[in-house]
Amino acid sequence: MTDQSAGTAGMRLVERPEPRAAINDVIVQVHASGFVSTELGWPSTWTDRAGRDRTPSTPGHELAGVVTALGYGTTGLSVGQRVFGLADWHRDGTLAEYVAVEARNLAPLPGDVDFTVGASLPISGLTAWQGLFQHGRLQAGQSVLAHGAAGAVGTMVIQLAREAGAFVIGTGRAADREKALEYGAQEFVDLENDALEDVGEVDLVFDVIGGELQKRSAALIKAGGTLVSVVGPVEVRPRDGLAVDFVVEADRAELGEIVQRVRDGRLRTNIGTVVSLDDAVASLNSRERRKGKTIIRVRP
């Protein structure tokens, strides 16, 4: 757990009582948890839904594990079931041995999918899925400009867009080119050395960076196209298109679609660092540039 002023530097392992399951909750014994470095900057990490302080907080929102208890009225899951999903933004998170989660935020994790893989899927997989299909309304034959193409979200965007029949252009640093192409990007723009504007017009921009890059990208969108952003309100809207900013939401059916693609070999997750819970504090304070998803193995 940590408090807001200290950030990752204030993280420490502490003994806490096992959480209780509220109505419609389950208790999950966490086997693996995903961590997003930006979550310590989210207001929801530090407050409840009413805006009241709830520090010190337990971070982490992605999990894979086993259901150990059901709250009153909970349906659709059973004790002993393997699950994965997305914990509530405003409640204590998944960097813990046990966590209370609303049952509807979880999906069954097939027995042939490792807990480490399961914990890597919820935020990056659902963000890519919802941005492309729900908010971007992607159709076969369209073109997608995927920023941060070598990252955990970007590699999901590339693969899902390609599977949907889109032409995908990835962007990033020069060192990201090989990974973006390996995951299926058909072109790559090195933002340090190439001109973004040389891409021409595209149907959909998937933005995970914001700022000046977002403004330049808005000018590339075709009439009727969409700029999808996960980094807050869009500052410059496309002249003849839509701009959508969204926060990813848990969705059992979409999690099922994503994990089925992993089982089929149609979708590869992008795991960068895997550490134990004991080593998590030191790892999350590392200043190295993270490549891919950070996963904490809570149970060996």
Phi and psi in degrees as GROMACS dihedral restraints (atoms count N, CA, C in turn):
[ dihedral_restraints ]
;  ai    aj    ak    al  type     phi  dphi    fc
    3     4     5     6     1  -153.9    20    10
    4     5     6     7     1   169.5    20    10
    6     7     8     9     1  -120.5    20    10
    7     8     9    10     1   164.8    20    10
    9    10    11    12     1   -63.6    20    10
   10    11    12    13     1   -42.0    20    10
   12    13    14    15     1   -67.0    20    10
   13    14    15    16     1   -29.5    20    10
   15    16    17    18     1   -90.4    20    10
   16    17    18    19     1   -22.8    20    10
   18    19    20    21     1    58.8    20    10
   19    20    21    22     1  -146.1    20    10
   21    22    23    24     1   -63.4    20    10
   22    23    24    25     1   -29.8    20    10
   24    25    26    27     1   -64.1    20    10
   25    26    27    28     1   -22.7    20    10
   27    28    29    30     1   -93.6    20    10
   28    29    30    31     1     3.0    20    10
   30    31    32    33     1   -66.0    20    10
   31    32    33    34     1   138.7    20    10
   33    34    35    36     1  -151.0    20    10
   34    35    36    37     1   151.7    20    10
   36    37    38    39     1   -85.8    20    10
   37    38    39    40     1   128.5    20    10
   39    40    41    42     1  -134.1    20    10
   40    41    42    43     1   155.9    20    10
   42    43    44    45     1   -83.9    20    10
   43    44    45    46     1   128.3    20    10
   45    46    47    48     1  -134.5    20    10
   46    47    48    49     1   153.4    20    10
   48    49    50    51     1   -64.2    20    10
   49    50    51    52     1   150.7    20    10
   51    52    53    54     1   -63.2    20    10
   52    53    54    55     1   136.2    20    10
   54    55    56    57     1   -66.6    20    10
   55    56    57    58     1   158.1    20    10
   57    58    59    60     1  -103.3    20    10
   58    59    60    61     1   150.1    20    10
   60    61    62    63     1   -87.6    20    10
   61    62    63    64     1   117.8    20    10
   63    64    65    66     1   -77.5    20    10
   64    65    66    67     1   179.0    20    10
   66    67    68    69     1   -56.3    20    10
   67    68    69    70     1   133.2    20    10
   69    70    71    72     1    69.8    20    10
   70    71    72    73     1     7.7    20    10
   72    73    74    75     1   -90.3    20    10
   73    74    75    76     1   163.9    20    10
   75    76    77    78     1  -127.3    20    10
   76    77    78    79     1   155.8    20    10
   78    79    80    81     1   -97.8    20    10
   79    80    81    82     1   130.5    20    10
   81    82    83    84     1  -115.7    20    10
   82    83    84    85     1   129.3    20    10
   84    85    86    87     1   -78.8    20    10
   85    86    87    88     1   112.4    20    10
   87    88    89    90     1   -78.1    20    10
   88    89    90    91     1   126.8    20    10
   90    91    92    93     1   -98.2    20    10
   91    92    93    94     1   -36.1    20    10
   93    94    95    96     1  -148.6    20    10
   94    95    96    97     1   147.1    20    10
   96    97    98    99     1  -134.3    20    10
   97    98    99   100     1   140.9    20    10
   99   100   101   102     1   -92.1    20    10
  100   101   102   103     1   152.9    20    10
  102   103   104   105     1  -133.4    20    10
  103   104   105   106     1   134.7    20    10
  105   106   107   108     1  -112.6    20    10
  106   107   108   109     1   123.0    20    10
  108   109   110   111     1   -61.2    20    10
  109   110   111   112     1   -27.1    20    10
  111   112   113   114     1   -79.0    20    10
  112   113   114   115     1    -9.8    20    10
  114   115   116   117     1   -67.3    20    10
  115   116   117   118     1   -20.3    20    10
  117   118   119   120     1   -72.8    20    10
  118   119   120   121     1    -9.9    20    10
  120   121   122   123     1   -97.7    20    10
  121   122   123   124     1    -1.3    20    10
  123   124   125   126     1   -84.5    20    10
  124   125   126   127     1   130.8    20    10
  126   127   128   129     1   -55.1    20    10
  127   128   129   130     1   -34.6    20    10
  129   130   131   132     1   -65.7    20    10
  130   131   132   133     1   -18.5    20    10
  132   133   134   135     1   -69.1    20    10
  133   134   135   136     1   -24.1    20    10
  135   136   137   138     1  -114.5    20    10
  136   137   138   139     1   -10.9    20    10
  138   139   140   141     1  -130.8    20    10
  139   140   141   142     1   161.5    20    10
  141   142   143   144     1   -86.4    20    10
  142   143   144   145     1  -175.8    20    10
  144   145   146   147     1   -63.5    20    10
  145   146   147   148     1   -24.7    20    10
  147   148   149   150     1   -87.3    20    10
  148   149   150   151     1     3.1    20    10
  150   151   152   153     1    84.3    20    10
  151   152   153   154     1     8.0    20    10
  153   154   155   156     1   -82.2    20    10
  154   155   156   157     1   142.0    20    10
  156   157   158   159     1   -59.9    20    10
  157   158   159   160     1   135.3    20    10
  159   160   161   162     1  -132.1    20    10
  160   161   162   163     1    27.5    20    10
  162   163   164   165     1   -79.1    20    10
  163   164   165   166     1   155.3    20    10
  165   166   167   168     1   -71.7    20    10
  166   167   168   169     1   148.7    20    10
  168   169   170   171     1  -110.5    20    10
  169   170   171   172     1   152.1    20    10
  171   172   173   174     1   -98.1    20    10
  172   173   174   175     1   114.8    20    10
  174   175   176   177     1   -80.0    20    10
  175   176   177   178     1  -177.3    20    10
  177   178   179   180     1    96.8    20    10
  178   179   180   181     1   135.1    20    10
  180   181   182   183     1  -129.5    20    10
  181   182   183   184     1   -19.9    20    10
  183   184   185   186     1   -97.9    20    10
  184   185   186   187     1   142.2    20    10
  186   187   188   189     1  -150.8    20    10
  187   188   189   190     1   156.7    20    10
  189   190   191   192     1  -139.3    20    10
  190   191   192   193     1   136.3    20    10
  192   193   194   195     1  -175.9    20    10
  193   194   195   196     1  -155.3    20    10
  195   196   197   198     1  -128.3    20    10
  196   197   198   199     1   133.0    20    10
  198   199   200   201     1   -68.7    20    10
  199   200   201   202     1   128.0    20    10
  201   202   203   204     1  -113.4    20    10
  202   203   204   205     1   -17.0    20    10
  204   205   206   207     1  -158.6    20    10
  205   206   207   208     1   152.7    20    10
  207   208   209   210     1  -117.1    20    10
  208   209   210   211     1   137.2    20    10
  210   211   212   213     1   -77.3    20    10
  211   212   213   214     1   170.0    20    10
  213   214   215   216     1   -59.6    20    10
  214   215   216   217     1   132.0    20    10
  216   217   218   219     1    81.1    20    10
  217   218   219   220     1     0.4    20    10
  219   220   221   222     1   -74.3    20    10
  220   221   222   223     1   130.5    20    10
  222   223   224   225     1  -129.6    20    10
  223   224   225   226     1   162.8    20    10
  225   226   227   228     1    93.7    20    10
  226   227   228   229     1   -14.3    20    10
  228   229   230   231     1  -134.4    20    10
  229   230   231   232     1   160.9    20    10
  231   232   233   234     1  -135.6    20    10
  232   233   234   235     1   156.0    20    10
  234   235   236   237     1   -61.0    20    10
  235   236   237   238     1   135.2    20    10
  237   238   239   240     1    92.6    20    10
  238   239   240   241     1    -7.3    20    10
  240   241   242   243     1   -78.7    20    10
  241   242   243   244     1   139.0    20    10
  243   244   245   246     1   -78.7    20    10
  244   245   246   247     1   132.9    20    10
  246   247   248   249     1  -139.8    20    10
  247   248   249   250     1   163.4    20    10
  249   250   251   252     1  -147.5    20    10
  250   251   252   253     1   159.9    20    10
  252   253   254   255     1   164.0    20    10
  253   254   255   256     1  -157.2    20    10
  255   256   257   258     1  -126.0    20    10
  256   257   258   259     1   116.7    20    10
  258   259   260   261     1   -74.3    20    10
  259   260   261   262     1   157.2    20    10
  261   262   263   264     1   -58.8    20    10
  262   263   264   265     1   139.2    20    10
  264   265   266   267     1   -61.9    20    10
  265   266   267   268     1   -35.2    20    10
  267   268   269   270     1   -96.8    20    10
  268   269   270   271     1    10.5    20    10
  270   271   272   273     1  -119.0    20    10
  271   272   273   274     1   165.4    20    10
  273   274   275   276     1   -57.1    20    10
  274   275   276   277     1   144.2    20    10
  276   277   278   279     1   -98.2    20    10
  277   278   279   280     1  -156.4    20    10
  279   280   281   282     1  -102.5    20    10
  280   281   282   283     1     1.2    20    10
  282   283   284   285     1   -82.4    20    10
  283   284   285   286     1    64.6    20    10
  285   286   287   288     1  -158.6    20    10
  286   287   288   289     1   163.4    20    10
  288   289   290   291     1   -74.0    20    10
  289   290   291   292     1   -31.8    20    10
  291   292   293   294     1  -136.1    20    10
  292   293   294   295     1   146.6    20    10
  294   295   296   297     1  -144.4    20    10
  295   296   297   298     1   144.5    20    10
  297   298   299   300     1   -93.5    20    10
  298   299   300   301     1   127.2    20    10
  300   301   302   303     1  -136.2    20    10
  301   302   303   304     1   143.2    20    10
  303   304   305   306     1   -62.9    20    10
  304   305   306   307     1   131.6    20    10
  306   307   308   309     1   -56.7    20    10
  307   308   309   310     1   -35.8    20    10
  309   310   311   312     1   -66.3    20    10
  310   311   312   313     1   -15.9    20    10
  312   313   314   315     1   -85.2    20    10
  313   314   315   316     1    -1.0    20    10
  315   316   317   318     1  -117.2    20    10
  316   317   318   319     1   155.0    20    10
  318   319   320   321     1  -131.3    20    10
  319   320   321   322     1   155.0    20    10
  321   322   323   324     1   -61.4    20    10
  322   323   324   325     1   138.3    20    10
  324   325   326   327     1  -104.6    20    10
  325   326   327   328     1   113.3    20    10
  327   328   329   330     1   -57.2    20    10
  328   329   330   331     1   149.9    20    10
  330   331   332   333     1   -63.8    20    10
  331   332   333   334     1   -19.8    20    10
  333   334   335   336     1   -93.6    20    10
  334   335   336   337     1     8.8    20    10
  336   337   338   339     1  -111.4    20    10
  337   338   339   340     1   121.2    20    10
  339   340   341   342     1   -63.2    20    10
  340   341   342   343     1   148.6    20    10
  342   343   344   345     1   -58.4    20    10
  343   344   345   346     1   -36.5    20    10
  345   346   347   348     1   -61.1    20    10
  346   347   348   349     1   -43.8    20    10
  348   349   350   351     1   -65.7    20    10
  349   350   351   352     1   -45.1    20    10
  351   352   353   354     1   -56.8    20    10
  352   353   354   355     1   -41.0    20    10
  354   355   356   357     1   -72.5    20    10
  355   356   357   358     1   -16.5    20    10
  357   358   359   360     1   -86.3    20    10
  358   359   360   361     1    -8.9    20    10
  360   361   362   363     1   -92.7    20    10
  361   362   363   364     1   -35.0    20    10
  363   364   365   366     1   -59.8    20    10
  364   365   366   367     1   -55.8    20    10
  366   367   368   369     1   -71.3    20    10
  367   368   369   370     1   -50.3    20    10
  369   370   371   372     1   -68.3    20    10
  370   371   372   373     1   -40.8    20    10
  372   373   374   375     1   -67.6    20    10
  373   374   375   376     1   -48.6    20    10
  375   376   377   378     1   -68.1    20    10
  376   377   378   379     1   -35.9    20    10
  378   379   380   381     1   -61.6    20    10
  379   380   381   382     1   -46.7    20    10
  381   382   383   384     1   -64.2    20    10
  382   383   384   385     1   -45.7    20    10
  384   385   386   387     1   -61.9    20    10
  385   386   387   388     1   -50.9    20    10
  387   388   389   390     1   -68.7    20    10
  388   389   390   391     1   -37.6    20    10
  390   391   392   393     1   -65.8    20    10
  391   392   393   394     1   -41.5    20    10
  393   394   395   396     1   -75.3    20    10
  394   395   396   397     1   -49.3    20    10
  396   397   398   399     1   -99.5    20    10
  397   398   399   400     1   -38.7    20    10
  399   400   401   402     1   -81.1    20    10
  400   401   402   403     1   -50.1    20    10
  402   403   404   405     1   -94.1    20    10
  403   404   405   406     1   -33.5    20    10
  405   406   407   408     1   -91.9    20    10
  406   407   408   409     1   -13.9    20    10
  408   409   410   411     1    48.0    20    10
  409   410   411   412     1    45.6    20    10
  411   412   413   414     1   -62.7    20    10
  412   413   414   415     1   137.3    20    10
  414   415   416   417     1  -122.4    20    10
  415   416   417   418     1   154.0    20    10
  417   418   419   420     1   -56.0    20    10
  418   419   420   421     1   141.4    20    10
  420   421   422   423     1    89.9    20    10
  421   422   423   424     1    -8.9    20    10
  423   424   425   426     1   -84.2    20    10
  424   425   426   427     1   169.0    20    10
  426   427   428   429     1  -113.1    20    10
  427   428   429   430     1   142.2    20    10
  429   430   431   432     1  -125.8    20    10
  430   431   432   433     1   130.9    20    10
  432   433   434   435     1  -103.1    20    10
  433   434   435   436     1   112.4    20    10
  435   436   437   438     1  -107.9    20    10
  436   437   438   439     1   107.9    20    10
  438   439   440   441     1   -78.6    20    10
  439   440   441   442     1   155.8    20    10
  441   442   443   444     1    60.5    20    10
  442   443   444   445     1    41.8    20    10
  444   445   446   447     1   -65.5    20    10
  445   446   447   448     1   -21.7    20    10
  447   448   449   450     1   -95.0    20    10
  448   449   450   451     1     0.0    20    10
  450   451   452   453     1   -83.8    20    10
  451   452   453   454     1   179.8    20    10
  453   454   455   456     1   -61.9    20    10
  454   455   456   457     1   -43.1    20    10
  456   457   458   459     1   -74.7    20    10
  457   458   459   460     1   -46.2    20    10
  459   460   461   462     1   -57.3    20    10
  460   461   462   463     1   -41.5    20    10
  462   463   464   465     1   -68.5    20    10
  463   464   465   466     1   -30.3    20    10
  465   466   467   468     1   -69.4    20    10
  466   467   468   469     1   -42.6    20    10
  468   469   470   471     1   -57.8    20    10
  469   470   471   472     1   -47.2    20    10
  471   472   473   474     1   -57.3    20    10
  472   473   474   475     1   -50.8    20    10
  474   475   476   477     1   -67.2    20    10
  475   476   477   478     1   -44.5    20    10
  477   478   479   480     1   -68.7    20    10
  478   479   480   481     1   -36.6    20    10
  480   481   482   483     1   -67.9    20    10
  481   482   483   484     1   -42.0    20    10
  483   484   485   486     1   -61.9    20    10
  484   485   486   487     1   -44.1    20    10
  486   487   488   489     1   -61.6    20    10
  487   488   489   490     1   -32.4    20    10
  489   490   491   492     1   -79.2    20    10
  490   491   492   493     1    -1.8    20    10
  492   493   494   495     1    92.8    20    10
  493   494   495   496     1    19.8    20    10
  495   496   497   498     1   -92.3    20    10
  496   497   498   499     1   159.9    20    10
  498   499   500   501     1   -95.1    20    10
  499   500   501   502     1   125.6    20    10
  501   502   503   504     1  -117.2    20    10
  502   503   504   505     1   127.1    20    10
  504   505   506   507     1  -112.3    20    10
  505   506   507   508     1   120.9    20    10
  507   508   509   510     1   -97.1    20    10
  508   509   510   511     1   156.0    20    10
  510   511   512   513     1  -130.6    20    10
  511   512   513   514     1   161.3    20    10
  513   514   515   516     1   164.2    20    10
  514   515   516   517     1  -162.3    20    10
  516   517   518   519     1   -81.6    20    10
  517   518   519   520     1   166.4    20    10
  519   520   521   522     1   -54.7    20    10
  520   521   522   523     1   -38.7    20    10
  522   523   524   525     1   -67.7    20    10
  523   524   525   526     1   -13.8    20    10
  525   526   527   528     1   -89.8    20    10
  526   527   528   529     1   -11.1    20    10
  528   529   530   531     1   -55.9    20    10
  529   530   531   532     1   -50.8    20    10
  531   532   533   534     1   -60.0    20    10
  532   533   534   535     1   -43.8    20    10
  534   535   536   537     1   -67.5    20    10
  535   536   537   538     1   -42.6    20    10
  537   538   539   540     1   -59.9    20    10
  538   539   540   541     1   -43.1    20    10
  540   541   542   543     1   -69.3    20    10
  541   542   543   544     1   -36.9    20    10
  543   544   545   546     1   -61.6    20    10
  544   545   546   547     1   -36.0    20    10
  546   547   548   549     1   -83.7    20    10
  547   548   549   550     1    -2.9    20    10
  549   550   551   552     1   120.1    20    10
  550   551   552   553     1     0.7    20    10
  552   553   554   555     1   -62.4    20    10
  553   554   555   556     1   138.2    20    10
  555   556   557   558     1   -89.6    20    10
  556   557   558   559     1   -21.4    20    10
  558   559   560   561     1  -140.1    20    10
  559   560   561   562     1   160.5    20    10
  561   562   563   564     1  -139.0    20    10
  562   563   564   565     1   136.8    20    10
  564   565   566   567     1  -111.9    20    10
  565   566   567   568     1   116.7    20    10
  567   568   569   570     1   -80.9    20    10
  568   569   570   571     1   106.3    20    10
  570   571   572   573     1   -66.6    20    10
  571   572   573   574     1   -15.5    20    10
  573   574   575   576     1   -85.4    20    10
  574   575   576   577     1   -24.2    20    10
  576   577   578   579     1  -128.4    20    10
  577   578   579   580     1   -19.2    20    10
  579   580   581   582     1  -104.0    20    10
  580   581   582   583     1   157.8    20    10
  582   583   584   585     1   -89.5    20    10
  583   584   585   586     1   118.2    20    10
  585   586   587   588     1   -58.0    20    10
  586   587   588   589     1   -37.0    20    10
  588   589   590   591     1   -64.6    20    10
  589   590   591   592     1   -18.7    20    10
  591   592   593   594     1   -68.9    20    10
  592   593   594   595     1   -13.1    20    10
  594   595   596   597     1   -62.1    20    10
  595   596   597   598     1   -32.4    20    10
  597   598   599   600     1    83.5    20    10
  598   599   600   601     1  -161.8    20    10
  600   601   602   603     1   -84.3    20    10
  601   602   603   604     1   145.7    20    10
  603   604   605   606     1  -132.3    20    10
  604   605   606   607     1   160.8    20    10
  606   607   608   609     1   -82.5    20    10
  607   608   609   610     1   -33.0    20    10
  609   610   611   612     1  -144.6    20    10
  610   611   612   613     1   131.1    20    10
  612   613   614   615     1  -109.5    20    10
  613   614   615   616     1   128.3    20    10
  615   616   617   618     1  -107.8    20    10
  616   617   618   619     1   107.5    20    10
  618   619   620   621     1  -106.3    20    10
  619   620   621   622     1   122.6    20    10
  621   622   623   624     1  -118.4    20    10
  622   623   624   625     1    13.7    20    10
  624   625   626   627     1  -120.3    20    10
  625   626   627   628     1   -45.9    20    10
  627   628   629   630     1    80.9    20    10
  628   629   630   631     1  -163.2    20    10
  630   631   632   633     1    63.2    20    10
  631   632   633   634     1  -142.3    20    10
  633   634   635   636     1   -63.7    20    10
  634   635   636   637     1   -35.4    20    10
  636   637   638   639     1   -63.7    20    10
  637   638   639   640     1   -38.6    20    10
  639   640   641   642     1   -63.5    20    10
  640   641   642   643     1   -42.2    20    10
  642   643   644   645     1   -61.9    20    10
  643   644   645   646     1   -44.4    20    10
  645   646   647   648     1   -66.3    20    10
  646   647   648   649     1   -34.9    20    10
  648   649   650   651     1   -69.3    20    10
  649   650   651   652     1   -35.0    20    10
  651   652   653   654     1   -58.7    20    10
  652   653   654   655     1   -31.7    20    10
  654   655   656   657     1   -73.8    20    10
  655   656   657   658     1   -12.0    20    10
  657   658   659   660     1   -93.2    20    10
  658   659   660   661     1    -5.8    20    10
  660   661   662   663     1   -81.6    20    10
  661   662   663   664     1   130.5    20    10
  663   664   665   666     1   -65.0    20    10
  664   665   666   667     1   161.8    20    10
  666   667   668   669     1   -56.2    20    10
  667   668   669   670     1   128.9    20    10
  669   670   671   672     1    84.7    20    10
  670   671   672   673     1    -1.9    20    10
  672   673   674   675     1   -82.8    20    10
  673   674   675   676     1  -177.7    20    10
  675   676   677   678     1  -138.4    20    10
  676   677   678   679     1   135.7    20    10
  678   679   680   681     1  -101.0    20    10
  679   680   681   682     1   117.4    20    10
  681   682   683   684     1  -108.3    20    10
  682   683   684   685     1   127.3    20    10
  684   685   686   687     1  -126.6    20    10
  685   686   687   688     1   140.7    20    10
  687   688   689   690     1  -112.9    20    10
  688   689   690   691     1    13.6    20    10
  690   691   692   693     1  -117.4    20    10
  691   692   693   694     1    38.2    20    10
  693   694   695   696     1    94.0    20    10
  694   695   696   697     1  -177.2    20    10
  696   697   698   699     1   -54.4    20    10
  697   698   699   700     1   139.1    20    10
  699   700   701   702     1   -78.1    20    10
  700   701   702   703     1   127.4    20    10
  702   703   704   705     1   -82.6    20    10
  703   704   705   706     1   -39.8    20    10
  705   706   707   708     1  -122.5    20    10
  706   707   708   709     1   119.3    20    10
  708   709   710   711     1   -89.7    20    10
  709   710   711   712     1   148.8    20    10
  711   712   713   714     1   -59.0    20    10
  712   713   714   715     1   145.0    20    10
  714   715   716   717     1   -61.7    20    10
  715   716   717   718     1   -43.5    20    10
  717   718   719   720     1  -122.8    20    10
  718   719   720   721     1    26.1    20    10
  720   721   722   723     1  -136.6    20    10
  721   722   723   724     1  -168.3    20    10
  723   724   725   726     1  -104.9    20    10
  724   725   726   727     1   154.2    20    10
  726   727   728   729     1  -127.2    20    10
  727   728   729   730     1   130.1    20    10
  729   730   731   732     1  -130.7    20    10
  730   731   732   733     1   125.9    20    10
  732   733   734   735     1  -114.4    20    10
  733   734   735   736     1   140.6    20    10
  735   736   737   738     1  -145.7    20    10
  736   737   738   739     1   159.7    20    10
  738   739   740   741     1  -110.5    20    10
  739   740   741   742     1   130.3    20    10
  741   742   743   744     1   -61.2    20    10
  742   743   744   745     1   144.4    20    10
  744   745   746   747     1  -124.0    20    10
  745   746   747   748     1   147.0    20    10
  747   748   749   750     1   -65.6    20    10
  748   749   750   751     1   142.6    20    10
  750   751   752   753     1  -155.7    20    10
  751   752   753   754     1   112.3    20    10
  753   754   755   756     1   -62.0    20    10
  754   755   756   757     1   -42.7    20    10
  756   757   758   759     1   -64.8    20    10
  757   758   759   760     1   -41.7    20    10
  759   760   761   762     1   -68.7    20    10
  760   761   762   763     1   -38.4    20    10
  762   763   764   765     1   -59.2    20    10
  763   764   765   766     1   -38.8    20    10
  765   766   767   768     1   -63.8    20    10
  766   767   768   769     1   -41.1    20    10
  768   769   770   771     1   -62.3    20    10
  769   770   771   772     1   -42.1    20    10
  771   772   773   774     1   -67.6    20    10
  772   773   774   775     1   -47.7    20    10
  774   775   776   777     1   -69.5    20    10
  775   776   777   778     1   -29.1    20    10
  777   778   779   780     1   -65.6    20    10
  778   779   780   781     1   -37.9    20    10
  780   781   782   783     1   -66.5    20    10
  781   782   783   784     1   -34.9    20    10
  783   784   785   786     1   -64.0    20    10
  784   785   786   787     1   -43.8    20    10
  786   787   788   789     1   -64.1    20    10
  787   788   789   790     1   -36.0    20    10
  789   790   791   792     1   -78.0    20    10
  790   791   792   793     1   -10.8    20    10
  792   793   794   795     1    82.5    20    10
  793   794   795   796     1     9.4    20    10
  795   796   797   798     1   -83.8    20    10
  796   797   798   799     1   -15.2    20    10
  798   799   800   801     1  -138.6    20    10
  799   800   801   802     1   126.4    20    10
  801   802   803   804     1  -110.6    20    10
  802   803   804   805     1   134.4    20    10
  804   805   806   807     1   -81.9    20    10
  805   806   807   808     1   161.3    20    10
  807   808   809   810     1  -119.6    20    10
  808   809   810   811     1    82.7    20    10
  810   811   812   813     1   -93.9    20    10
  811   812   813   814     1   125.8    20    10
  813   814   815   816     1   -98.2    20    10
  814   815   816   817     1   -55.4    20    10
  816   817   818   819     1  -124.7    20    10
  817   818   819   820     1   132.8    20    10
  819   820   821   822     1  -125.2    20    10
  820   821   822   823     1   121.6    20    10
  822   823   824   825     1  -133.1    20    10
  823   824   825   826     1   160.3    20    10
  825   826   827   828     1   -77.6    20    10
  826   827   828   829     1   163.8    20    10
  828   829   830   831     1   -60.8    20    10
  829   830   831   832     1   -37.0    20    10
  831   832   833   834     1   -62.3    20    10
  832   833   834   835     1   -33.5    20    10
  834   835   836   837     1   -95.7    20    10
  835   836   837   838     1     1.1    20    10
  837   838   839   840     1   -63.5    20    10
  838   839   840   841     1   -41.9    20    10
  840   841   842   843     1   -59.3    20    10
  841   842   843   844     1   -48.5    20    10
  843   844   845   846     1   -64.2    20    10
  844   845   846   847     1   -41.8    20    10
  846   847   848   849     1   -65.7    20    10
  847   848   849   850     1   -42.8    20    10
  849   850   851   852     1   -72.3    20    10
  850   851   852   853     1   -15.2    20    10
  852   853   854   855     1   -92.9    20    10
  853   854   855   856     1    -1.6    20    10
  855   856   857   858     1   -65.1    20    10
  856   857   858   859     1   142.4    20    10
  858   859   860   861     1   -93.6    20    10
  859   860   861   862     1     2.6    20    10
  861   862   863   864     1   -65.4    20    10
  862   863   864   865     1   147.2    20    10
  864   865   866   867     1   -68.4    20    10
  865   866   867   868     1   125.4    20    10
  867   868   869   870     1   -81.1    20    10
  868   869   870   871     1   133.7    20    10
  870   871   872   873     1  -114.5    20    10
  871   872   873   874     1   113.9    20    10
  873   874   875   876     1    84.0    20    10
  874   875   876   877     1  -172.5    20    10
  876   877   878   879     1   -78.8    20    10
  877   878   879   880     1   138.4    20    10
  879   880   881   882     1   -93.7    20    10
  880   881   882   883     1   124.3    20    10
  882   883   884   885     1  -121.6    20    10
  883   884   885   886     1   134.3    20    10
  885   886   887   888     1  -106.3    20    10
  886   887   888   889     1   120.1    20    10
  888   889   890   891     1   -82.5    20    10
  889   890   891   892     1   106.2    20    10
  891   892   893   894     1   -78.0    20    10
  892   893   894   895     1   -39.1    20    10
  894   895   896   897     1  -114.8    20    10
  895   896   897   898     1   134.0    20    10
